[in-house]
């Protein structure tokens, strides 16, 4: 095993759990989160010689968020294409805890707003760091966060939205 492969393996061993959490929060589905993380790690490995000397974690986060947004767009497009029978929808669980309520509210957000909420409030990145990960301006991060929080407040109630955001990190 070369030094680069050892470095990559050490990075994955140290950061995989945190990155899987980002992927889960970006898409809201455990299986898809694992796929997103696998895709991000594959792309990172291919670029490891360039990425490892910078900061690889923000690079992987950006790949995860971009892949989640792309998949959400693809699903949205596929949902408007007529099919011979309606696609099956998963059954809703009636006895949900607070995290499930939040995940439903997050899933209702557009992918970009969901990415901003995940990076700002779960990953606790600054506005500048979030803008860097998403490849946009700080102003865009601020406006997307504001719009997302307004939608969450509307869906969950003002105090519930703030409390859920605080408690979901735990």
C-alpha positions as CSV (number, residue, x, y, z in Angstrom):
1,X,0.0,0.0,0.0
2,X,1.4,3.4,-1.0
3,X,1.6,6.4,1.2
4,X,-1.3,8.0,-0.7
5,X,-3.5,5.0,-0.2
6,X,-2.6,4.9,3.5
7,X,-3.4,8.6,3.9
8,X,-6.8,8.0,2.1
9,X,-7.6,5.0,4.3
10,X,-6.7,7.0,7.4
11,X,-8.9,9.9,6.3
12,X,-11.9,7.6,5.6
13,X,-11.4,5.8,9.0
14,X,-11.3,9.1,10.8
15,X,-14.1,11.0,9.0
16,X,-16.5,8.4,7.6
17,X,-19.1,8.6,10.4
18,X,-19.3,12.4,10.2
19,X,-19.5,12.4,6.4
20,X,-22.2,9.7,6.5
21,X,-24.2,12.0,8.8
22,X,-23.8,14.8,6.2
23,X,-25.0,12.5,3.4
24,X,-28.0,11.4,5.5
25,X,-29.0,14.9,6.3
26,X,-28.5,16.0,2.7
27,X,-30.9,13.3,1.4
28,X,-32.9,11.9,4.3
29,X,-32.5,8.3,3.5
30,X,-30.0,5.9,5.0
31,X,-29.5,3.7,1.9
32,X,-29.1,6.7,-0.4
33,X,-26.8,8.4,2.2
34,X,-24.5,5.3,2.0
35,X,-24.6,5.5,-1.8
36,X,-23.8,9.3,-1.7
37,X,-20.9,8.7,0.6
38,X,-19.5,5.9,-1.5
39,X,-19.8,8.1,-4.6
40,X,-18.1,11.0,-2.9
41,X,-15.3,8.8,-1.6
42,X,-14.8,7.3,-5.0
43,X,-14.5,10.7,-6.6
44,X,-12.2,11.9,-3.8
45,X,-9.9,8.8,-4.2
46,X,-9.6,9.6,-7.9
47,X,-8.5,13.1,-7.0
48,X,-6.6,12.2,-3.8
49,X,-3.2,13.4,-5.0
50,X,-4.6,16.9,-5.6
51,X,-7.0,17.0,-2.7
52,X,-5.0,15.5,0.2
53,X,-2.7,18.4,0.6
54,X,-5.5,20.9,0.8
55,X,-8.4,20.1,3.1
56,X,-10.1,16.9,1.9
57,X,-13.1,17.0,4.2
58,X,-14.7,20.1,2.7
59,X,-14.0,18.6,-0.8
60,X,-15.9,15.4,0.2
61,X,-18.8,17.4,1.7
62,X,-19.1,19.4,-1.5
63,X,-19.2,16.2,-3.6
64,X,-21.9,14.8,-1.2
65,X,-24.0,17.9,-1.4
66,X,-23.7,18.3,-5.2
67,X,-24.5,14.6,-5.7
68,X,-27.5,14.9,-3.4
69,X,-28.8,17.9,-5.4
70,X,-28.2,16.2,-8.7
71,X,-30.1,13.1,-7.5
72,X,-33.0,15.2,-6.2
73,X,-33.2,17.0,-9.6
74,X,-33.1,13.7,-11.4
75,X,-35.9,12.3,-9.2
76,X,-38.0,15.5,-9.8
77,X,-37.6,15.1,-13.5
78,X,-38.4,11.4,-13.4
79,X,-41.5,12.1,-11.3
80,X,-43.1,14.2,-14.1
81,X,-42.4,11.7,-16.8
82,X,-45.6,9.7,-17.3
83,X,-45.5,6.0,-16.4
84,X,-48.0,3.2,-17.0
85,X,-48.6,2.9,-13.3
86,X,-48.0,5.3,-10.5
87,X,-44.7,4.8,-8.6
88,X,-45.0,3.1,-5.2
89,X,-44.7,5.5,-2.2
90,X,-43.4,4.3,1.1
91,X,-46.0,4.0,3.8
92,X,-45.9,6.7,6.5
93,X,-45.2,5.8,10.0
94,X,-47.8,7.1,12.4
95,X,-45.7,7.0,15.6
96,X,-42.8,9.3,14.7
97,X,-40.3,10.9,16.9
98,X,-39.0,14.4,16.6
99,X,-36.1,13.4,14.3
100,X,-38.6,11.9,11.8
101,X,-40.7,15.0,11.9
102,X,-37.6,17.1,11.2
103,X,-36.5,14.8,8.4
104,X,-39.9,15.1,6.7
105,X,-39.7,18.9,7.0
106,X,-36.1,18.8,5.6
107,X,-37.2,16.6,2.7
108,X,-39.8,19.2,1.8
109,X,-37.1,21.8,1.3
110,X,-35.5,22.3,-2.1
111,X,-32.1,20.6,-2.3
112,X,-30.0,23.8,-2.1
113,X,-31.9,25.0,1.0
114,X,-31.6,21.6,2.6
115,X,-27.8,21.6,1.9
116,X,-27.4,25.0,3.5
117,X,-29.4,23.9,6.6
118,X,-27.3,20.8,7.0
119,X,-24.0,22.5,6.6
120,X,-24.8,25.6,8.7
121,X,-26.8,24.0,11.6
122,X,-25.7,20.3,11.7
123,X,-22.1,20.6,10.6
124,X,-21.9,24.0,12.3
125,X,-20.0,25.6,9.5
126,X,-19.7,29.3,9.2
127,X,-21.5,31.2,6.4
128,X,-18.2,31.6,4.6
129,X,-17.3,27.9,4.9
130,X,-20.8,26.9,3.7
131,X,-20.5,29.2,0.7
132,X,-17.1,27.6,-0.1
133,X,-18.5,24.1,0.1
134,X,-21.5,25.0,-2.1
135,X,-19.5,27.1,-4.5
136,X,-21.7,30.2,-4.0
137,X,-21.6,33.6,-2.3
138,X,-22.1,34.2,1.4
139,X,-25.1,36.3,0.5
140,X,-26.6,33.2,-1.2
141,X,-26.0,31.1,1.9
142,X,-27.7,33.8,4.0
143,X,-30.7,34.1,1.8
144,X,-31.1,30.3,1.4
145,X,-30.8,29.8,5.1
146,X,-33.4,32.5,5.8
147,X,-35.8,30.9,3.3
148,X,-35.2,27.4,4.6
149,X,-35.7,28.5,8.2
150,X,-38.9,30.3,7.3
151,X,-40.3,27.1,5.6
152,X,-39.2,25.0,8.6
153,X,-40.9,27.5,11.0
154,X,-44.0,27.4,8.9
155,X,-44.1,23.6,8.8
156,X,-43.1,23.0,12.4
157,X,-44.0,26.1,14.2
158,X,-41.5,28.8,15.3
159,X,-40.3,27.4,18.6
160,X,-40.4,23.8,17.4
161,X,-38.2,24.6,14.4
162,X,-35.6,26.3,16.5
163,X,-35.7,23.6,19.2
164,X,-35.5,20.8,16.6
165,X,-32.5,22.3,15.0
166,X,-30.7,22.6,18.3
167,X,-31.7,19.1,19.6
168,X,-31.2,17.2,16.3
169,X,-27.4,17.8,16.5
170,X,-27.2,15.8,19.8
